[in-house]
Amino acid sequence: MKSKLIVVLLFLTFLSCKKADAAAEEISVEAVKLSSKKMISEAGNGSGAPNAENKIIEQKIIRTGNLRFETDNLETTYEQIKIAVKKGKAFIQNDSEGKEYASIYRRITVRIPSENFDSFIKNISTGVTYFDNKEISSQDVTEEYIDIDARLKAKKKLENRYLELLAKATKMSEMLAIEAQLSAIREEIEAKEGQLRYMQNQVSLSTITIEFYKTIAEESGVTISYGAKVWNAFKSGFYGISSFFLGLLEIWPFIIIAMALFYFIRKRFKKKNI
């Protein structure tokens, strides 16, 4: 009897231990979730970050230019632009040419370091009487750049804390929960790094589109003499007569049938009159 009681007690003790382990595991996962929320809140509030007011904020300006003008010689103007490109340490990104109504044109897109923007515009403008279109624009993206950079730093700080938690984790469920959070954070970090790289590229290299064209005279028909016109008319008349007879040859069966009917009707009409 005592042995049975001992077995029952051991079984109940085993069940209670399993439940305690499951409860502890759930508590651990919840702890990871609560810890992540706390870390996100702290990262968002910028705890431990240096005072932003003590930093010198560098302005981020994206500059673009759009020029269009007429020239007497496309090749000479193109050579002038190439010299300016080399002098300004720039490069030609796109180069296209074509023909429009009464003009031929060439369109070039140049990427140039921002510090050489003004001098390049000045060199291109040399010798141009007037511009059909000249647009210079500047877009201040400093605030947007700082915001993305701050969010990126917060995400990286959060990533490091998750890595510390992962190193201390002992249960598989905790590891899986932390790794899932790490994967999502890593995607956000890569996206923000891509945004910063693109923005920095636009800031450091300005974009200038240059279109220059040359007006061409309208093509006119060749003037011909009066005698040539008469000869052309005579030839047209001859071709017209030839076409007429050829057309008659094509319908000769119908002509014969029509003539036979006309002869028969005329003969009957004469008999009635007699």
GROMACS elastic network, one bead per residue, 0.5 to 0.9 nm:
[ bonds ]
;  ai    aj funct       b0    kb
    1     4     6  0.52875   500
    1     5     6  0.64056   500
    1     6     6  0.88106   500
    2     5     6  0.50672   500
    2     6     6  0.62451   500
    2     7     6  0.87547   500
    3     6     6  0.51045   500
    3     7     6  0.63292   500
    3     8     6  0.87855   500
    4     7     6  0.51360   500
    4     8     6  0.63264   500
    4     9     6  0.86965   500
    5     8     6  0.51904   500
    5     9     6  0.62414   500
    5    10     6  0.86780   500
    6     9     6  0.51016   500
    6    10     6  0.61636   500
    6    11     6  0.86633   500
    7    10     6  0.51234   500
    7    11     6  0.62330   500
    7    12     6  0.87145   500
    8    11     6  0.51235   500
    8    12     6  0.62296   500
    8    13     6  0.85889   500
    9    12     6  0.51681   500
    9    13     6  0.61270   500
    9    14     6  0.86650   500
   10    13     6  0.50476   500
   10    14     6  0.62344   500
   10    15     6  0.87733   500
   11    14     6  0.51168   500
   11    15     6  0.63532   500
   11    16     6  0.87164   500
   12    15     6  0.51718   500
   12    16     6  0.62203   500
   12    17     6  0.86875   500
   13    16     6  0.51551   500
   13    17     6  0.62599   500
   13    18     6  0.88311   500
   14    17     6  0.51570   500
   14    18     6  0.63880   500
   14    19     6  0.88143   500
   15    18     6  0.52068   500
   15    19     6  0.63392   500
   15    20     6  0.86382   500
   16    19     6  0.51971   500
   16    20     6  0.61632   500
   16    21     6  0.86862   500
   17    20     6  0.50258   500
   17    21     6  0.62048   500
   17    22     6  0.87192   500
   18    21     6  0.51086   500
   18    22     6  0.62824   500
   18    23     6  0.86274   500
   19    22     6  0.51082   500
   19    23     6  0.60971   500
   19    24     6  0.84864   500
   20    23     6  0.50906   500
   20    24     6  0.60402   500
   20    25     6  0.85567   500
   21    24     6  0.50248   500
   21    25     6  0.61471   500
   21    26     6  0.87126   500
   22    25     6  0.50441   500
   22    26     6  0.62853   500
   22    27     6  0.86008   500
   23    26     6  0.51585   500
   23    27     6  0.61559   500
   23    28     6  0.86100   500
   24    27     6  0.50009   500
   24    28     6  0.61480   500
   24    29     6  0.87785   500
   25    28     6  0.50212   500
   25    29     6  0.63746   500
   25    30     6  0.86591   500
   25   171     6  0.77046   500
   25   173     6  0.75310   500
   25   174     6  0.81395   500
   26    29     6  0.52272   500
   26    30     6  0.61880   500
   26    31     6  0.84603   500
   26   173     6  0.88009   500
   27    30     6  0.50979   500
   27    31     6  0.59710   500
   27    32     6  0.86553   500
   28    32     6  0.62954   500
   28    33     6  0.87759   500
   28   171     6  0.85298   500
   28   173     6  0.84336   500
   28   174     6  0.67204   500
   29    32     6  0.50745   500
   29    33     6  0.64031   500
   29    34     6  0.86990   500
   29   173     6  0.68664   500
   29   174     6  0.56013   500
   29   177     6  0.71230   500
   30    33     6  0.50315   500
   30    34     6  0.60822   500
   30    35     6  0.83506   500
   31    34     6  0.50901   500
   31    35     6  0.58645   500
   31    36     6  0.84516   500
   32    35     6  0.50129   500
   32    36     6  0.61041   500
   32    37     6  0.87052   500
   32   165     6  0.82594   500
   32   174     6  0.70317   500
   32   177     6  0.74870   500
   32   178     6  0.72313   500
   33    36     6  0.51097   500
   33    37     6  0.63491   500
   33    38     6  0.86862   500
   33   177     6  0.81182   500
   33   178     6  0.86035   500
   34    37     6  0.51653   500
   34    38     6  0.62268   500
   34    39     6  0.86489   500
   35    38     6  0.50699   500
   35    39     6  0.61369   500
   35    40     6  0.86092   500
   36    39     6  0.50480   500
   36    40     6  0.60960   500
   36    41     6  0.85486   500
   36   158     6  0.82523   500
   36   161     6  0.88104   500
   36   162     6  0.77753   500
   36   178     6  0.87879   500
   36   181     6  0.83601   500
   37    40     6  0.51387   500
   37    41     6  0.61969   500
   37    42     6  0.86302   500
   38    41     6  0.51254   500
   38    42     6  0.61869   500
   38    43     6  0.85773   500
   39    42     6  0.50222   500
   39    43     6  0.59610   500
   39    44     6  0.84003   500
   39   157     6  0.89249   500
   39   158     6  0.63839   500
   39   161     6  0.77516   500
   39   162     6  0.89313   500
   40    43     6  0.50583   500
   40    44     6  0.59745   500
   40    45     6  0.85055   500
   40   154     6  0.81334   500
   40   155     6  0.82332   500
   40   158     6  0.66790   500
   41    44     6  0.51337   500
   41    45     6  0.61686   500
   41    46     6  0.86429   500
   42    45     6  0.51078   500
   42    46     6  0.62385   500
   42    47     6  0.56653   500
   42    48     6  0.88491   500
   42   154     6  0.88105   500
   42   158     6  0.89489   500
   43    46     6  0.50489   500
   43    47     6  0.63153   500
   43    48     6  0.87800   500
   43   151     6  0.86178   500
   43   153     6  0.85614   500
   43   154     6  0.50025   500
   43   155     6  0.73807   500
   43   157     6  0.70160   500
   43   158     6  0.66211   500
   44    47     6  0.79340   500
   44   150     6  0.89234   500
   44   151     6  0.76261   500
   44   154     6  0.64580   500
   44   155     6  0.87701   500
   45   154     6  0.89669   500
   46    49     6  0.53715   500
   46    50     6  0.85652   500
   46   150     6  0.85907   500
   46   154     6  0.71924   500
   47    50     6  0.87101   500
   49    52     6  0.81987   500
   50    53     6  0.87648   500
   50    54     6  0.80667   500
   50    55     6  0.86476   500
   51    54     6  0.57399   500
   51    55     6  0.73904   500
   52    55     6  0.53964   500
   52    56     6  0.84688   500
   52    57     6  0.88565   500
   53    56     6  0.78169   500
   53    57     6  0.89491   500
   57   142     6  0.83065   500
   57   146     6  0.86731   500
   58   142     6  0.75697   500
   59   140     6  0.74172   500
   59   141     6  0.78157   500
   59   142     6  0.53526   500
   59   143     6  0.86974   500
   60   139     6  0.83688   500
   60   140     6  0.59433   500
   60   141     6  0.54412   500
   60   143     6  0.83904   500
   60   145     6  0.74527   500
   60   199     6  0.86923   500
   60   200     6  0.79978   500
   60   203     6  0.61667   500
   60   204     6  0.87516   500
   61   114     6  0.88393   500
   61   138     6  0.63042   500
   61   139     6  0.54990   500
   61   141     6  0.60195   500
   61   142     6  0.71027   500
   61   202     6  0.84804   500
   61   203     6  0.56233   500
   61   204     6  0.85506   500
   62   114     6  0.83059   500
   62   137     6  0.82025   500
   62   138     6  0.55971   500
   62   139     6  0.50193   500
   62   140     6  0.64700   500
   62   141     6  0.72517   500
   62   199     6  0.83866   500
   62   200     6  0.89608   500
   62   202     6  0.58903   500
   62   204     6  0.78699   500
   62   205     6  0.81702   500
   62   206     6  0.66205   500
   62   207     6  0.87490   500
   63   114     6  0.72956   500
   63   117     6  0.81495   500
   63   136     6  0.74007   500
   63   137     6  0.57041   500
   63   139     6  0.64141   500
   63   140     6  0.88639   500
   63   202     6  0.80781   500
   63   203     6  0.72432   500
   63   205     6  0.83206   500
   63   206     6  0.52897   500
   63   207     6  0.69288   500
   63   208     6  0.85970   500
   64   117     6  0.88807   500
   64   135     6  0.81000   500
   64   136     6  0.59196   500
   64   137     6  0.53796   500
   64   138     6  0.65710   500
   64   139     6  0.85934   500
   64   206     6  0.57149   500
   64   208     6  0.56402   500
   64   209     6  0.82430   500
   65   117     6  0.89370   500
   65   121     6  0.84423   500
   65   134     6  0.74662   500
   65   135     6  0.55578   500
   65   137     6  0.64133   500
   65   138     6  0.89930   500
   65   206     6  0.80992   500
   65   207     6  0.63911   500
   65   209     6  0.61910   500
   65   210     6  0.82211   500
   66   133     6  0.72606   500
   66   134     6  0.57008   500
   66   135     6  0.50001   500
   66   136     6  0.65725   500
   66   137     6  0.88569   500
   66   207     6  0.86128   500
   66   208     6  0.57821   500
   66   210     6  0.61101   500
   66   211     6  0.81391   500
   67   131     6  0.71162   500
   67   132     6  0.78194   500
   67   133     6  0.55527   500
   67   135     6  0.65134   500
   67   136     6  0.86080   500
   67   208     6  0.77391   500
   67   209     6  0.62073   500
   67   211     6  0.61430   500
   67   212     6  0.81385   500
   68   107     6  0.89194   500
   68   131     6  0.58662   500
   68   132     6  0.54377   500
   68   134     6  0.65093   500
   68   209     6  0.84331   500
   68   210     6  0.59920   500
   68   212     6  0.55966   500
   68   213     6  0.80911   500
   69   128     6  0.72960   500
   69   129     6  0.85408   500
   69   130     6  0.68528   500
   69   132     6  0.52409   500
   69   133     6  0.69711   500
   69   134     6  0.86183   500
   69   210     6  0.84107   500
   69   211     6  0.66724   500
   69   212     6  0.50392   500
   69   213     6  0.66860   500
   70   105     6  0.89305   500
   70   128     6  0.78841   500
   70   129     6  0.86212   500
   70   130     6  0.81614   500
   70   131     6  0.75526   500
   70   132     6  0.76761   500
   70   211     6  0.86184   500
   70   212     6  0.54857   500
   70   214     6  0.58148   500
   70   215     6  0.77348   500
   71    74     6  0.64692   500
   71    76     6  0.89500   500
   71    77     6  0.72122   500
   71   128     6  0.77292   500
   71   212     6  0.64586   500
   71   213     6  0.59282   500
   71   214     6  0.54749   500
   71   215     6  0.82770   500
   72    76     6  0.85902   500
   72    77     6  0.85200   500
   72   213     6  0.82103   500
   72   214     6  0.59429   500
   72   215     6  0.80754   500
   73    76     6  0.54750   500
   73    77     6  0.63661   500
   73    78     6  0.87031   500
   73   213     6  0.85553   500
   73   214     6  0.69865   500
   74    77     6  0.52550   500
   74    78     6  0.61208   500
   74    79     6  0.87241   500
   74   104     6  0.87328   500
   74   105     6  0.77599   500
   74   106     6  0.76000   500
   74   212     6  0.73492   500
   74   213     6  0.68836   500
   74   214     6  0.68230   500
   75    78     6  0.50289   500
   75    79     6  0.62466   500
   75    80     6  0.86588   500
   76    79     6  0.51896   500
   76    80     6  0.63096   500
   76    81     6  0.87789   500
   77    80     6  0.50007   500
   77    81     6  0.62806   500
   77    82     6  0.87187   500
   77   124     6  0.88358   500
   77   212     6  0.80287   500
   78    81     6  0.50645   500
   78    82     6  0.62594   500
   78    83     6  0.87474   500
   78   106     6  0.85358   500
   78   212     6  0.88237   500
   79    82     6  0.50336   500
   79    83     6  0.63120   500
   79    84     6  0.87132   500
   80    83     6  0.52368   500
   80    84     6  0.63838   500
   80    85     6  0.87092   500
   80   123     6  0.84668   500
   80   124     6  0.74390   500
   81    84     6  0.50350   500
   81    85     6  0.60775   500
   81    86     6  0.86719   500
   81   123     6  0.81781   500
   81   124     6  0.63705   500
   82    86     6  0.62376   500
   82    87     6  0.85546   500
   82    91     6  0.88952   500
   82    92     6  0.85496   500
   83    86     6  0.52501   500
   83    87     6  0.61487   500
   83    88     6  0.85905   500
   84    87     6  0.50205   500
   84    88     6  0.59981   500
   84    89     6  0.85558   500
   84    90     6  0.84118   500
   84   119     6  0.89272   500
   84   120     6  0.62418   500
   84   121     6  0.89577   500
   84   123     6  0.62844   500
   84   124     6  0.69875   500
   85    88     6  0.52052   500
   85    89     6  0.61750   500
   85    90     6  0.50331   500
   85    91     6  0.62069   500
   85    92     6  0.76064   500
   85   110     6  0.77234   500
   85   111     6  0.88832   500
   85   112     6  0.77812   500
   85   120     6  0.74931   500
   86    89     6  0.51970   500
   86    90     6  0.61859   500
   86    91     6  0.75226   500
   87    90     6  0.76961   500
   87   120     6  0.82713   500
   88    91     6  0.87844   500
   88   112     6  0.68216   500
   88   113     6  0.75730   500
   88   116     6  0.57742   500
   88   117     6  0.80075   500
   88   119     6  0.76958   500
   88   120     6  0.62790   500
   89   112     6  0.66985   500
   89   113     6  0.71788   500
   89   116     6  0.80724   500
   90   110     6  0.68601   500
   90   111     6  0.56764   500
   90   113     6  0.65868   500
   90   116     6  0.86327   500
   90   205     6  0.85668   500
   91   109     6  0.87432   500
   91   110     6  0.58003   500
   91   111     6  0.56052   500
   91   112     6  0.66191   500
   92    95     6  0.71404   500
   92   108     6  0.69758   500
   92   109     6  0.59266   500
   92   111     6  0.64204   500
   92   112     6  0.87754   500
   93   108     6  0.76036   500
   93   109     6  0.54429   500
   93   110     6  0.55564   500
   93   111     6  0.65161   500
   94   107     6  0.79201   500
   94   108     6  0.55762   500
   94   110     6  0.72259   500
   95   106     6  0.74025   500
   95   107     6  0.58857   500
   95   109     6  0.65344   500
   95   110     6  0.89672   500
   96   105     6  0.85443   500
   96   106     6  0.57599   500
   96   107     6  0.52249   500
   96   108     6  0.64704   500
   97   104     6  0.76305   500
   97   105     6  0.55716   500
   97   107     6  0.59744   500
   97   108     6  0.85882   500
   98   103     6  0.88630   500
   98   104     6  0.58718   500
   98   105     6  0.55742   500
   98   106     6  0.65457   500
   98   107     6  0.86623   500
   99   102     6  0.79774   500
   99   103     6  0.59933   500
   99   105     6  0.61177   500
   99   106     6  0.88028   500
  100   103     6  0.52873   500
  100   104     6  0.59229   500
  100   105     6  0.75337   500
  101   104     6  0.80779   500
  101   215     6  0.89743   500
  101   216     6  0.88473   500
  101   218     6  0.88956   500
  102   214     6  0.85941   500
  102   215     6  0.58136   500
  102   216     6  0.52374   500
  102   217     6  0.64807   500
  102   218     6  0.62692   500
  103   213     6  0.64805   500
  103   214     6  0.54445   500
  103   216     6  0.52138   500
  103   217     6  0.83004   500
  104   212     6  0.87186   500
  104   213     6  0.55407   500
  104   214     6  0.54901   500
  104   215     6  0.66699   500
  104   216     6  0.73265   500
  105   211     6  0.69421   500
  105   212     6  0.57160   500
  105   214     6  0.63719   500
  105   215     6  0.88046   500
  106   210     6  0.82107   500
  106   211     6  0.57295   500
  106   212     6  0.56755   500
  106   213     6  0.63130   500
  107   209     6  0.71588   500
  107   210     6  0.57201   500
  107   212     6  0.66574   500
  107   213     6  0.86595   500
  108   208     6  0.82529   500
  108   209     6  0.57526   500
  108   210     6  0.51886   500
  108   211     6  0.63658   500
  108   212     6  0.87905   500
  109   207     6  0.70002   500
  109   208     6  0.57475   500
  109   210     6  0.63049   500
  109   211     6  0.87334   500
  110   206     6  0.81230   500
  110   207     6  0.58172   500
  110   208     6  0.51554   500
  110   209     6  0.62923   500
  110   210     6  0.78888   500
  111   114     6  0.89785   500
  111   205     6  0.57373   500
  111   206     6  0.55567   500
  111   208     6  0.64891   500
  111   209     6  0.89487   500
  112   115     6  0.83651   500
  112   116     6  0.67546   500
  112   117     6  0.65747   500
  112   120     6  0.83510   500
  112   204     6  0.82444   500
  112   205     6  0.51332   500
  112   206     6  0.52869   500
  112   207     6  0.66120   500
  112   208     6  0.78127   500
  113   116     6  0.55542   500
  113   117     6  0.66450   500
  113   203     6  0.86648   500
  113   204     6  0.57609   500
  113   206     6  0.60542   500
  114   117     6  0.51258   500
  114   118     6  0.82977   500
  114   203     6  0.71317   500
  114   204     6  0.55891   500
  114   205     6  0.54539   500
  114   206     6  0.53313   500
  114   207     6  0.89126   500
  115   118     6  0.75276   500
  115   119     6  0.85107   500
  115   204     6  0.83241   500
  115   205     6  0.88522   500
  115   206     6  0.89824   500
  116   119     6  0.55248   500
  116   120     6  0.60989   500
  116   121     6  0.87631   500
  116   206     6  0.89874   500
  117   120     6  0.53004   500
  117   121     6  0.63774   500
  117   122     6  0.87920   500
  117   205     6  0.89364   500
  117   206     6  0.69664   500
  117   207     6  0.89138   500
  117   208     6  0.86461   500
  118   121     6  0.52058   500
  118   122     6  0.62734   500
  118   123     6  0.87638   500
  119   122     6  0.50308   500
  119   123     6  0.62385   500
  119   124     6  0.86984   500
  120   123     6  0.51132   500
  120   124     6  0.62086   500
  120   125     6  0.85822   500
  121   124     6  0.51782   500
  121   125     6  0.61170   500
  121   126     6  0.88465   500
  121   208     6  0.87387   500
  122   125     6  0.51530   500
  122   126     6  0.65281   500
  123   126     6  0.54617   500
  124   127     6  0.81630   500
  124   128     6  0.80957   500
  124   210     6  0.89869   500
  125   128     6  0.54495   500
  125   129     6  0.85443   500
  125   130     6  0.88470   500
  125   131     6  0.87490   500
  126   129     6  0.86020   500
  128   131     6  0.71395   500
  130   133     6  0.87765   500
  131   134     6  0.61077   500
  136   208     6  0.88591   500
  140   143     6  0.78588   500
  140   144     6  0.87583   500
  141   144     6  0.52993   500
  141   145     6  0.60350   500
  141   146     6  0.86385   500
  141   199     6  0.82909   500
  141   203     6  0.87193   500
  142   145     6  0.51045   500
  142   146     6  0.61381   500
  142   147     6  0.85697   500
  143   146     6  0.52390   500
  143   147     6  0.61636   500
  143   148     6  0.87282   500
  144   147     6  0.51411   500
  144   148     6  0.62745   500
  144   149     6  0.85657   500
  145   148     6  0.53137   500
  145   149     6  0.60640   500
  145   150     6  0.85802   500
  145   195     6  0.88345   500
  145   196     6  0.69104   500
  145   199     6  0.75317   500
  145   200     6  0.86193   500
  146   149     6  0.50305   500
  146   150     6  0.60214   500
  146   151     6  0.85651   500
  147   150     6  0.52230   500
  147   151     6  0.62688   500
  147   152     6  0.86059   500
  148   151     6  0.51535   500
  148   152     6  0.60933   500
  148   153     6  0.87178   500
  148   192     6  0.65432   500
  148   193     6  0.85984   500
  148   195     6  0.79330   500
  148   196     6  0.72093   500
  149   152     6  0.50227   500
  149   153     6  0.62933   500
  149   154     6  0.86961   500
  149   192     6  0.78041   500
  149   193     6  0.83300   500
  149   196     6  0.73252   500
  150   153     6  0.51968   500
  150   154     6  0.62532   500
  150   155     6  0.86817   500
  151   154     6  0.50660   500
  151   155     6  0.61793   500
  151   156     6  0.86567   500
  151   189     6  0.87336   500
  151   192     6  0.80809   500
  152   155     6  0.51305   500
  152   156     6  0.62398   500
  152   157     6  0.86533   500
  152   188     6  0.82011   500
  152   189     6  0.59979   500
  152   190     6  0.89524   500
  152   192     6  0.62473   500
  152   193     6  0.73113   500
  153   156     6  0.50946   500
  153   157     6  0.61701   500
  153   158     6  0.85752   500
  153   189     6  0.87293   500
  154   157     6  0.50971   500
  154   158     6  0.61659   500
  154   159     6  0.85659   500
  155   159     6  0.60685   500
  155   160     6  0.87133   500
  155   185     6  0.65858   500
  155   186     6  0.82378   500
  155   188     6  0.77213   500
  155   189     6  0.64301   500
  156   160     6  0.63307   500
  156   161     6  0.87997   500
  156   185     6  0.81482   500
  156   186     6  0.83715   500
  156   189     6  0.70940   500
  157   160     6  0.52082   500
  157   161     6  0.65017   500
  157   162     6  0.88306   500
  158   161     6  0.51727   500
  158   162     6  0.63257   500
  158   163     6  0.86934   500
  158   182     6  0.88916   500
  158   185     6  0.80667   500
  159   162     6  0.51399   500
  159   163     6  0.62513   500
  159   164     6  0.87695   500
  159   181     6  0.87038   500
  159   182     6  0.63467   500
  159   185     6  0.66793   500
  159   186     6  0.76043   500
  160   163     6  0.50075   500
  160   164     6  0.63528   500
  160   165     6  0.87595   500
  161   164     6  0.50429   500
  161   165     6  0.63181   500
  161   166     6  0.86221   500
  162   166     6  0.60732   500
  162   167     6  0.85999   500
  162   178     6  0.65227   500
  162   179     6  0.82620   500
  162   181     6  0.79187   500
  162   182     6  0.67482   500
  163   167     6  0.62399   500
  163   168     6  0.87743   500
  163   178     6  0.81525   500
  163   179     6  0.86817   500
  163   182     6  0.78857   500
  164   167     6  0.51659   500
  164   168     6  0.64982   500
  164   169     6  0.87728   500
  165   168     6  0.51550   500
  165   169     6  0.60582   500
  165   175     6  0.86445   500
  165   178     6  0.75084   500
  166   169     6  0.50997   500
  166   170     6  0.84994   500
  166   174     6  0.78516   500
  166   175     6  0.60056   500
  166   178     6  0.62965   500
  166   179     6  0.75964   500
  167   170     6  0.83964   500
  167   175     6  0.88084   500
  169   172     6  0.79937   500
  169   174     6  0.61283   500
  169   175     6  0.61035   500
  169   178     6  0.88180   500
  170   173     6  0.88309   500
  170   174     6  0.72939   500
  170   175     6  0.75296   500
  171   174     6  0.53702   500
  171   175     6  0.64379   500
  171   176     6  0.88594   500
  172   175     6  0.50616   500
  172   176     6  0.61830   500
  172   177     6  0.86246   500
  173   176     6  0.52110   500
  173   177     6  0.62077   500
  173   178     6  0.86670   500
  174   177     6  0.51887   500
  174   178     6  0.61732   500
  174   179     6  0.85552   500
  175   178     6  0.52218   500
  175   179     6  0.60320   500
  175   180     6  0.85770   500
  176   179     6  0.51423   500
  176   180     6  0.61581   500
  176   181     6  0.87333   500
  177   180     6  0.52804   500
  177   181     6  0.65124   500
  177   182     6  0.87833   500
  178   181     6  0.51723   500
  178   182     6  0.61556   500
  178   183     6  0.87079   500
  179   183     6  0.61270   500
  179   184     6  0.87460   500
  180   183     6  0.52220   500
  180   184     6  0.65314   500
  180   185     6  0.87909   500
  181   184     6  0.53095   500
  181   185     6  0.62453   500
  181   186     6  0.86297   500
  182   185     6  0.50997   500
  182   186     6  0.60317   500
  182   187     6  0.87082   500
  183   186     6  0.51606   500
  183   187     6  0.64348   500
  183   188     6  0.89005   500
  184   187     6  0.52998   500
  184   188     6  0.65273   500
  184   189     6  0.88173   500
  185   188     6  0.51503   500
  185   189     6  0.61769   500
  185   190     6  0.87231   500
  186   189     6  0.50217   500
  186   190     6  0.62235   500
  186   191     6  0.86441   500
  187   190     6  0.52526   500
  187   191     6  0.62432   500
  187   192     6  0.87480   500
  188   191     6  0.51328   500
  188   192     6  0.62363   500
  188   193     6  0.85659   500
  189   192     6  0.52740   500
  189   193     6  0.60897   500
  189   194     6  0.86214   500
  190   193     6  0.50518   500
  190   194     6  0.61846   500
  190   195     6  0.87180   500
  191   194     6  0.51654   500
  191   195     6  0.63900   500
  191   196     6  0.88343   500
  192   196     6  0.62317   500
  192   197     6  0.86177   500
  193   196     6  0.51417   500
  193   197     6  0.61751   500
  193   198     6  0.86882   500
  194   197     6  0.51249   500
  194   198     6  0.62215   500
  194   199     6  0.85772   500
  195   198     6  0.52806   500
  195   199     6  0.61333   500
  195   200     6  0.85317   500
  196   199     6  0.50907   500
  196   200     6  0.59481   500
  196   201     6  0.84601   500
  197   200     6  0.51459   500
  197   201     6  0.61248   500
  197   202     6  0.87202   500
  198   201     6  0.51079   500
  198   202     6  0.63455   500
  198   203     6  0.87005   500
  199   202     6  0.51509   500
  199   203     6  0.62097   500
  199   204     6  0.86789   500
  200   204     6  0.60189   500
  200   205     6  0.83871   500
  201   204     6  0.52837   500
  201   205     6  0.59057   500
  201   206     6  0.85932   500
  202   205     6  0.53848   500
  202   206     6  0.62708   500
  202   207     6  0.79589   500
  203   206     6  0.65953   500
  216   219     6  0.88825   500
  217   220     6  0.88847   500
  220   223     6  0.88533   500
  224   227     6  0.84435   500
  224   228     6  0.64442   500
  224   229     6  0.71298   500
  225   228     6  0.52756   500
  225   229     6  0.64740   500
  225   230     6  0.89745   500
  226   229     6  0.50126   500
  226   230     6  0.63555   500
  226   231     6  0.87266   500
  227   230     6  0.50674   500
  227   231     6  0.62197   500
  227   232     6  0.85437   500
  228   231     6  0.51017   500
  228   232     6  0.60943   500
  228   233     6  0.85735   500
  229   232     6  0.50597   500
  229   233     6  0.61768   500
  229   234     6  0.86748   500
  230   233     6  0.50346   500
  230   234     6  0.61583   500
  230   235     6  0.86110   500
  231   234     6  0.50303   500
  231   235     6  0.61739   500
  231   236     6  0.85091   500
  232   235     6  0.51293   500
  232   236     6  0.61192   500
  232   237     6  0.86724   500
  233   237     6  0.61908   500
  233   238     6  0.86600   500
  234   237     6  0.50702   500
  234   238     6  0.62281   500
  234   239     6  0.85788   500
  235   238     6  0.50836   500
  235   239     6  0.61124   500
  235   240     6  0.84527   500
  236   239     6  0.50973   500
  236   240     6  0.60709   500
  236   241     6  0.87975   500
  237   241     6  0.63004   500
  237   242     6  0.86097   500
  238   241     6  0.51992   500
  238   242     6  0.61895   500
  238   243     6  0.85431   500
  239   242     6  0.50793   500
  239   243     6  0.60850   500
  239   244     6  0.86168   500
  240   243     6  0.50976   500
  240   244     6  0.62596   500
  240   245     6  0.89215   500
  241   245     6  0.63938   500
  241   246     6  0.85710   500
  242   245     6  0.53513   500
  242   246     6  0.61352   500
  242   247     6  0.85238   500
  243   246     6  0.50659   500
  243   247     6  0.60795   500
  243   248     6  0.87331   500
  244   247     6  0.50739   500
  244   248     6  0.64075   500
  244   249     6  0.88675   500
  245   249     6  0.63049   500
  245   250     6  0.86949   500
  246   249     6  0.51239   500
  246   250     6  0.64363   500
  247   250     6  0.51417   500
  247   251     6  0.67144   500
  247   252     6  0.88665   500
  248   251     6  0.52856   500
  248   252     6  0.60095   500
  248   255     6  0.83348   500
  249   252     6  0.52262   500
  249   253     6  0.87228   500
  250   253     6  0.82353   500
  251   254     6  0.55824   500
  251   255     6  0.65924   500
  252   255     6  0.50029   500
  252   256     6  0.63399   500
  252   257     6  0.87442   500
  253   256     6  0.52710   500
  253   257     6  0.63457   500
  253   258     6  0.86817   500
  254   257     6  0.51094   500
  254   258     6  0.61045   500
  254   259     6  0.86307   500
  255   258     6  0.50862   500
  255   259     6  0.61865   500
  255   260     6  0.86766   500
  256   259     6  0.51329   500
  256   260     6  0.62095   500
  256   261     6  0.86900   500
  257   260     6  0.51577   500
  257   261     6  0.62640   500
  257   262     6  0.86392   500
  258   261     6  0.52174   500
  258   262     6  0.61985   500
  258   263     6  0.87391   500
  259   262     6  0.50631   500
  259   263     6  0.62337   500
  259   264     6  0.87077   500
  260   263     6  0.51519   500
  260   264     6  0.62174   500
  260   265     6  0.86755   500
  261   264     6  0.51565   500
  261   265     6  0.61344   500
  261   266     6  0.84944   500
  262   265     6  0.53222   500
  262   266     6  0.61219   500
  262   267     6  0.86515   500
  263   266     6  0.52154   500
  263   267     6  0.61812   500
  263   268     6  0.87946   500
  264   267     6  0.52099   500
  264   268     6  0.63783   500
  264   269     6  0.86863   500
  265   268     6  0.52887   500
  265   269     6  0.61978   500
  265   270     6  0.88220   500
  266   269     6  0.51005   500
  266   270     6  0.63897   500
  266   271     6  0.89535   500
  267   270     6  0.52621   500
  267   271     6  0.65398   500
  268   271     6  0.52512   500
  268   272     6  0.65387   500
  268   273     6  0.89622   500
  269   272     6  0.54055   500
  269   273     6  0.66276   500
  270   273     6  0.52247   500
  270   274     6  0.65769   500
  271   274     6  0.52916   500
